[in-house]
Structure formats: C-alpha cells, structure tokens
Amino acid sequence: MSKFLESLDKIDRRYLFLIIAVVVLLPLIFPLGLPVEPTNLTIDAFNAIDNIPKDEKVLVSFDYGPSTKPEIHPMAIAVLRHLFTNENRIIVTCLWPDGLFMARQALKKVAVDEFNLTYGVDYVNLGYRPGNEAVIKGITRSFPANFTVDSRTTEIKNIPLMNGVKSLKDIGFVFSLSAGYPGSREWVQYASDPLKIKTSTGVTSIQVNEILPYVKSEQLQGIISGMPGAAEYEQLLVKNNIHPKIGQAGKSMDAQSLAHLVIVLFIIIGNVSYFYKRKKEKKY
C-alpha cells in the first residue's frame, strides 16, 4: 500500500490526458441522461414558447457565430423543434454575418431533415443585413424596405409566408439567440418594448447577469442560459413529449459533469500522495 501511495505522483501525465479524453468522449457517443433540474428562467422561456398560438408567425434571430456555437446552437435546435411541433411559422433574421450560416445549419437539421417542411410556407430565412440595431428599428416600420429578398435572393413579395407581414407588428413572438451585441438587449430596447411584442432569448452563460434585469421588468419572458440552459430545455422537451430524446447540450453536460468528477478525483489522489510522502519524510 505504501509503495502504491508513493507512486501516485509519478503517473505519466499522458495517461491522465487519455483518461480525461475517454471520459469526455464516451458520454457524447453513449449519453448517460444524467438528471438536469430546469431553472425558473428556462421554464419561463419554455412556457412562453409553448403558449404561442398555433400558426402564429415567430421571428427567430440568429445573433451568434462559430465561437459561441457550442453554447447557443443546441438551444437553437431545441427552440426550433418546439416551435415547429407547435405548428408555428418561422421567420429567421440574422444581425451577425456568421448567423446566416448558423441559421442554415439549424434549419437544415430541424425544418428539412426532421420535419420535412416547405420553405417559404412554413419557414423562411431572410438572412443577414448590416446595420445592427438600425435593422431592428427598420423592420418595426417596414419589412419590405429592409429585406427586399431572402437569403436565396427570392423577392419577399414572392414568398407566401411573408404575405401580410408589413412590419414587426405583424409578428406574434420574437426569440433572439444572442452572443452579445447586437442581440437580445437591442431586440428588447428597439422592438419588443416599444411595440409590446412578447420576447424571449437564449444567451451565453456570461451574458445572463446583464440580461436578467429585463426578465425582472417583464420585458423578457425567461432566459435559456448557455449550455446548461439548453440541456434544461431539452429535458423539458422530453418531459412534455415534444421530442423523444435529449440533444447535444444534454450529451455535452454529461461529458462535462463526468470530466469534472474525474478531475476532482485526480486532485484528491494527488493530495493523498503528497500528504503521505510528507508524513513519511517527517519520520526521518
């Protein structure tokens, strides 16, 4: 036993890296489904979307890029699944240039591969327009003046879903997938608050504190907070029989939880070895 304790601090670090790699990889391939307790913020966002009337037009803004994709993209998938299951019709906009590619990926996975929906009737991707909050201000007055064509260069007037949508006032709900500026704060300040349109958001974990006051003032209906919030939302979809299994966020949280557990175990083992050696040295 003494030899074993002394040898603990001599373990090749490459073995430690290998163990961490295996612990992270396995839950991504074989999800454990570790329980996740949804917070009130996530539940409020879920309920807000669940209460949108069927056939209502919903604007979903992809305001993030590849750097925050691990946090926000899983919630984008989950929210789209929820909206399409409720038979809502989706109008996608992008305040970030990279948001266009994030939107295309999410719509391909959910609208095309899972739901087999019709573009232009059930959903439309209007794409990216430069201008930040000026774009939001613009569509509060006129959609056609700011989006003459969609991301496929189809004229707005030829898209059935856009018939009757003159401005943001004709939209029933706004959901912003936000990684910063411009994002959820601007949607509240320049659209949902002035026009009294119900709005919710999904943000990176680091943004929650700055967005939380808008929830307290009831300008936002809940927040999906980073990867943990996305995992919570996926759990709510499964619990309410909206989707049969957890998605990428749940798998990632399994991997993260196990990795943290193993790291704590390594720390404990290292300290046991250290104190044993120190106690042995004091004897001499």
N, C-alpha and C positions, 0 to 999 in steps of 0.2 A: 504493500500500500504506500509506503514512504517513497519508494522509487517511482511509483506512478505519479504521486503528487509533485515530485521534483521534476518530472519530465514534462509536465503540462505546459510550462512556459518555453519549452523547446520545440513545440509543434511547428512544423513548417507552415508559414502563413498561406502558402498556396493551397493547402488542404482546407484552411478556413474559408478562403475565397470560393473554393469548389463547393463546400457545404452551403454557403450562402446562395450560390448560383442555383444549386439543386432545389433549395427551399423556396426560392422565388419562382423558379420555372414550373415546378410541379403543380401548384395551385392554378397557374394560368392555363395549364393543359387539362387538369382534373380539378375543377372548382370544388371547394370544400363546403361552400354555402354557410360560412360562419354567420351567426346571427348579427344583424345590424339593427339597432334601435333608432327609428326615424325621429329626428328632432321636430319641434313645432314649426320651425321655419320651412323645413321640407314638406311637412304635412300641409301647411297653409298653401304652398305653391301647388302641391298635388290637387288639393281640393278646389283651388281656383280654376285650374285647367279642367278638372272633372266636371265642374258646374257650367262650363261653356255650353250654350245650346247647340244641338246638332245642326250641321250645315252652316254654322257661323264661320265667317271669314276671320282668320287669325294671322297676324303678321309676326313672323319669327325672324329676328335679325341676328345674323352670324357676325359677331363683332370680336373675333379672335383669330389667331393664326396657329401655325405648327408648333410654336414654342409652348403654348398652353393647351395643345390638343389633348395630352393625357388627362388633364383635369376636366376640360369642358366638353370634348367630343362625346364621351359616354352619356352625359346628360342631354346633349343634343339628340342622340339616338333615342333615349328614353322618352323625351318630351314629344318627339315626332311620332313615336309609337302610340303614345297616349292620345294625341290629337287625331291621328288617322283612325284609331279604334273608335273614337267618339264621332267619327264622320265629319270632322271639321275640315274646312278647305284652307290650305296654307299658302300665304304669300310671303316669299323669302326675300329679304333685302340684306345687304352687306355694307357696313360702314368701314370695314377694313378690307384692303385689297385681297389678302390671303383668305378672307372669309368666304370668298366666292368658291375656292377650291374645297374648303371645309364643308360648305353647303352642298356642293355637288356630290361629295363622298357620302354624306349623311342621307341625302335624298335617294341616291342610288341604292344604298343598303336597305332603307326602310320603304320608301314610296314605290320603288321599282321591284326590288328583289323579294321583299316580304309581303307587300300589299297589292302589287301589280296595278297601281293606279294610273290614271290618264293624265299626262302632262297638259297643262293649260286648262284643265277642267277641275281636277282635284287639288292640284298644286302648281305653283309657278315660281321660278327663280328669276327675280328681276336683276340680280347681280349687284356689282359694286358701282357706287357713284362717289366721286371725290367731293369733299366739302364738309365732312364731319357733321356737326350739329345743324349746319345750314341745310343739309339734305332732309333732316327731320323737320325743320321749320317749313321747308318747301312742300313736303307731302301733307302737312297739316292743311295746306291751302289747295294743292293740286298734285295728284299723282302723275297725270299725263305730261305736265310741264317739267317734271323731274325725271321721269322714266318713260322715254318715248319708245324704247324697245327693251326686251328682256335679255337674259344672258345668252340666248340663242339668236339674238338680233331679230326676233319676231316683233312686229309692231304691236304695242299694247292694245290698240283698238281691235286687233285680230285674235286676242286671247279671251276665250269665253269667261274665264274666272274673273277677269278684270272688268267685265261689263258691270256698270253701276257703281264702280269704285272710283269716285271722283277725287276723294281726299281721304285722309286718315280717319275722318269722322264716320266713314262707311265701314270701318274695321271694328270688330267686336272685342278683340283682345290683342295685346302686344306682349311678346316674350322676347327678351334680349339675352343672348348668350354672350356674356361680356368678359373680356380680359383686361379692361382698362378704358382708356379714352380713345375715341368716343365709345360709349357703351350705355349701360343701364342708367347711369346718372343723367345723361343727356336725354334719354328717352323719357324719363320722368319729368325733367325740367321743361322740355320743349314740346312734349306731345301729350303724355298721359295726364299730367296735372292740368294743363290749360284746357284740354278737351274732355277731361274726366273719363278717359278710357282705362278700363281695367288692365293692369300691367303686372307681370311677374318677371323674375330674372334668374339666371344661373351664372355664377361668378367664380373666379378663382378664390381659394381659401383666404388669401391675403387681403382680398377686397371686402370681405364681409363687414368688418367694423365700419368702413366708410359708407357702406350701403344700408346698414342696419337702421339708421335714423329714418329712412324713407319707409321702412316697414312699420316702425313705431308710429309714424304720422299717417299710416294707412294709404300712402301713395304707391306702395308696392305690396302685392299680395304674396308674401313668402319669398324665400331665397333658397335656391339649391346651391350649396356651398362646396365647391371643389369636388374632388374625387369621393370623399366621404358622403357628401350630399347626393352625388349621383348614385352611389351604392344604395343609399337610403331610398331614393326614388325608385330604383329598380326593384327593391324589396316591396315597395308599395304596389308596383305594377303586378308583381307575382301574387301578393296577398289579395288583391282585388280582381284576380283572374283576367287581367288585361294582357299580360304576357306570361308564357309558361315557365320561363327560367330567367335567372339573373344574367346581366350583361357583363361588359368588360370592366366596369367600375367595381362590381362585386368580386370578380376574379382578382383584380388588382389589389383590392383591400385584403383579400385572403392572403395574397403573397406578401403584402406589406406587414400584416399582423404577424405572420409566421417569421418573417425576417427580423422583426423587432424582438420577438421572443428568443430567437437563436442568438442575437447579438447580446441580449441581457444574460443569457446562459453563458456565453463566452466571457463576459465581464465577471460573472460570479466565479467561474472556473479560474480565471486569471488571478482574482483576488485570493482565492483559497490557496493557490500555489504560492503566491507571494508571501502571505502570512505564515504559511507552513515553513518556508525557507528561512524567513526572518526569525521565527521561533527557534528553529534548529541552530542558526548561527549564534544566537544568544547563549546557547548551552556551552559554547566553546569560548 
